[in-house]
Amino acid sequence: IFWILGASLSTSREIYSGSVFKFESGFHWENYATAWNNQNVSVFFGNSLLYSVVSCIGVLAIAAPAAYVLSRWQFRGGAALRIGLVIAMSVPVIMVIMPIYSLSVQWGIKGRVLLMLLYIMLRVPYTTIYLLDFFSTLSRTYEEAAYLDGCSAPKTFLKIMLPLVQPAIITVTIFNFMSVWNEFFMALIFTSSESMAPVGVGLLNIINSMKYTGQYGGMFAAVIIVFLPTFLLYIFMSEKIIAGVTGGGVKG
């Protein structure tokens, strides 16, 4: 990481000569401006941010109510649904790419909408199972007290139960954000133009263009820009992640 950071502030000649940390010609902060503007990193960054934020919100909107219902009520097909979610988690994405691609062509779904729908649906099984364990640890006395006060089931879920699993929600959202942000394979298949490409595909395009431009300082600057959000997210939210990972094993 430190070498890449040094290379992002060096010239191509310094990188080739192995004198990255000597900075003989000074610090080249213009590499970041070049990467952001000339190499379209701003476009890739914006696309990934859009995909990640929308996907995280969509996943929680589906998975949180589903996990709550599966953890609190017994109904016909509930056990089969849980097993189905676990099975869905174990299916490699590469096995379903061709059927998904065929269906997307038949239904006329494409572009950013298709990619966001795929990210949401593929993260729902994991998120549901993760949150289900946390909802199962909560005491039913909260709901009983709410029902006695005349609180409806949806309001009980939104106002009382959902805030109680906040550490789990923060943790799984961070995991989902990093998963979507770093996703490469589906984006490579389903993005038809550079204007829709996320950071993973964008970096591939930048690396391929190096044979013509030779701006290696800008390439490493692009790597740092792409790497920075997930790095900062983990650094500042590490305590929340640990609390969310360990909290599911504590019975309330």
C-alpha positions in Angstrom: 0.0 0.0 0.0 2.8 2.4 0.9 4.6 1.6 -2.4 1.4 2.3 -4.4 1.0 5.6 -2.5 4.6 6.5 -3.3 4.1 5.6 -6.9 1.0 7.7 -7.1 3.1 10.8 -6.3 5.9 9.9 -8.7 6.6 10.1 -12.4 6.6 7.2 -14.8 10.4 7.5 -15.1 10.8 7.2 -11.3 8.5 4.2 -11.2 10.5 2.4 -13.9 13.8 3.2 -12.3 12.7 1.9 -8.9 13.2 5.2 -7.2 9.7 5.7 -6.0 10.5 6.8 -2.5 13.3 9.2 -3.5 10.9 11.8 -4.9 13.8 13.3 -6.9 11.4 15.6 -8.8 9.1 16.3 -5.8 5.6 15.2 -5.1 3.4 15.0 -8.1 -0.1 15.7 -6.8 -1.2 16.5 -10.4 -1.4 12.7 -10.9 -4.6 12.7 -8.8 -6.1 15.5 -10.9 -5.1 13.6 -14.0 -6.7 10.4 -12.8 -9.9 12.1 -11.6 -10.5 14.2 -14.7 -8.6 12.8 -17.7 -8.9 9.1 -16.9 -12.6 9.3 -15.9 -12.1 8.1 -12.3 -14.7 10.7 -11.3 -17.3 8.8 -13.5 -16.3 5.4 -12.2 -16.3 6.7 -8.6 -19.8 8.2 -9.0 -21.2 5.0 -10.6 -19.8 2.8 -7.8 -21.2 5.1 -5.2 -24.6 5.1 -6.8 -24.6 1.3 -7.1 -23.4 0.8 -3.5 -25.7 3.2 -1.8 -28.9 2.2 -3.7 -28.0 -1.5 -3.3 -27.5 -1.2 0.4 -30.8 0.6 0.9 -32.7 -1.9 -1.3 -31.2 -4.9 0.4 -32.2 -3.6 3.9 -35.7 -2.7 2.7 -36.2 -6.4 1.7 -34.0 -8.4 4.1 -34.8 -6.6 7.4 -38.6 -7.2 7.4 -38.1 -10.7 6.0 -35.6 -11.6 8.8 -37.9 -10.2 11.4 -40.9 -12.2 10.2 -38.9 -15.4 9.8 -37.5 -15.1 13.3 -40.7 -14.2 15.1 -43.5 -16.2 13.4 -44.0 -19.9 12.6 -45.8 -20.4 9.3 -46.1 -23.0 6.6 -43.1 -22.8 4.3 -41.0 -20.8 6.7 -38.4 -23.5 7.2 -38.2 -24.2 3.5 -37.7 -20.5 2.9 -34.8 -20.4 5.4 -33.2 -23.4 3.7 -33.7 -21.7 0.3 -31.9 -18.6 1.5 -29.0 -20.7 2.7 -28.8 -22.6 -0.6 -29.0 -19.3 -2.5 -26.0 -18.1 -0.5 -23.9 -21.1 -1.6 -24.6 -20.8 -5.4 -21.5 -19.2 -7.1 -22.4 -16.1 -9.2 -20.6 -17.5 -12.2 -23.2 -20.3 -12.4 -26.1 -18.0 -12.8 -24.6 -15.3 -15.1 -25.7 -16.8 -18.4 -29.4 -17.4 -17.3 -29.5 -13.9 -15.9 -28.1 -12.4 -19.0 -30.6 -14.3 -21.2 -33.5 -13.2 -19.0 -32.3 -9.6 -19.0 -32.3 -9.6 -22.8 -35.7 -11.1 -23.0 -37.2 -8.7 -20.5 -35.4 -5.6 -21.9 -33.8 -4.7 -18.6 -30.3 -3.2 -19.0 -27.9 -0.5 -17.9 -27.6 0.8 -14.3 -31.1 -0.5 -13.3 -30.2 -4.1 -14.2 -26.9 -3.9 -12.3 -28.5 -2.4 -9.2 -31.3 -5.1 -9.2 -28.7 -7.8 -9.5 -26.6 -6.4 -6.6 -29.7 -6.2 -4.4 -31.1 -9.7 -5.2 -27.7 -11.4 -4.8 -27.1 -9.8 -1.3 -30.6 -10.4 0.1 -30.0 -14.1 1.1 -26.9 -13.3 3.1 -28.3 -10.2 4.7 -31.6 -11.9 5.7 -29.8 -14.9 7.3 -27.4 -12.5 9.1 -30.2 -10.3 10.5 -32.4 -13.3 11.3 -29.9 -14.4 14.0 -29.9 -11.0 15.6 -33.7 -10.7 15.7 -33.9 -14.2 17.3 -31.8 -13.0 20.3 -34.3 -10.2 21.2 -36.8 -10.8 24.0 -40.4 -11.0 23.1 -41.3 -8.7 26.0 -40.6 -5.7 23.8 -43.3 -6.7 21.4 -45.7 -7.7 24.2 -45.4 -4.3 25.8 -45.8 -2.6 22.4 -49.0 -4.6 21.7 -50.4 -3.7 25.1 -49.9 0.0 24.2 -51.8 -0.5 21.0 -48.8 -0.5 18.7 -49.3 -2.3 15.4 -46.9 -5.0 14.1 -45.3 -2.8 11.4 -44.9 0.1 13.8 -43.4 -2.3 16.4 -40.9 -3.4 13.8 -39.9 0.1 12.7 -40.0 1.9 16.0 -38.8 -0.7 18.5 -37.3 -3.9 17.0 -35.3 -2.4 14.1 -33.3 0.1 16.3 -32.4 -2.8 18.7 -30.5 -4.5 15.9 -28.7 -1.3 14.8 -25.2 -2.8 15.3 -26.1 -5.7 13.0 -27.6 -3.4 10.4 -24.5 -1.2 10.4 -22.2 -4.2 10.1 -24.0 -5.9 7.3 -24.4 -2.6 5.4 -20.7 -2.1 5.6 -20.1 -5.6 4.3 -22.7 -5.1 1.5 -21.2 -1.7 0.6 -17.7 -3.1 0.3 -18.9 -6.1 -1.6 -20.7 -4.0 -4.2 -17.9 -1.4 -4.4 -15.3 -4.1 -5.1 -17.5 -6.2 -7.4 -16.0 -6.8 -10.8 -17.3 -9.8 -12.7 -20.9 -8.9 -13.1 -20.1 -5.3 -13.8 -17.8 -6.4 -16.6 -20.5 -8.5 -18.1 -23.5 -6.2 -17.8 -22.0 -2.7 -18.3 -22.2 -1.8 -22.0 -20.3 1.5 -21.9 -17.6 3.3 -19.9 -20.2 5.8 -18.7 -21.9 3.0 -16.6 -18.7 1.3 -15.5 -17.9 1.1 -11.7 -14.4 1.4 -10.3 -13.4 -2.2 -10.9 -14.1 -2.1 -14.6 -12.8 1.4 -14.8 -9.4 0.4 -13.4 -9.2 -2.3 -16.0 -9.8 0.2 -18.7 -7.2 2.5 -17.2 -4.6 -0.3 -17.0 -5.3 -1.3 -20.6 -4.8 2.3 -21.7 -1.3 2.4 -20.1 0.1 0.8 -23.2 -0.8 4.0 -25.1 -0.5 6.8 -22.5 2.3 5.6 -20.2 0.8 7.7 -17.3 1.6 5.2 -14.6 1.6 7.8 -11.9 -2.0 8.6 -12.7 -2.9 4.9 -12.7 -1.6 4.4 -9.2 -3.3 7.6 -8.1 -6.6 6.1 -9.5 -5.9 2.9 -7.4 -5.5 5.0 -4.3 -8.7 7.0 -5.0 -10.7 3.7 -5.5 -9.2 2.1 -2.4 -9.7 5.0 -0.1 -13.5 4.8 0.6 -13.5 1.2 1.8 -10.3 1.8 3.8 -11.7 4.8 5.6 -15.0 3.0 6.1 -13.4 0.1 7.9 -11.0 2.4 9.9 -13.8 4.6 11.3 -16.4 1.9 11.6 -14.3 -1.0 12.9 -15.8 -0.9 16.4 -19.3 -1.1 14.9 -18.2 -4.1 12.7 -16.8 -6.0 15.7 -19.9 -5.2 17.8 -22.2 -6.4 15.0 -20.2 -9.6 14.4 -20.1 -10.6 18.0 -23.5 -9.4 19.1 -25.4 -12.2 17.4 -23.9 -14.7 19.8 -25.3 -12.9 22.9 -28.8 -13.9 24.1 -30.9 -11.0 25.2 
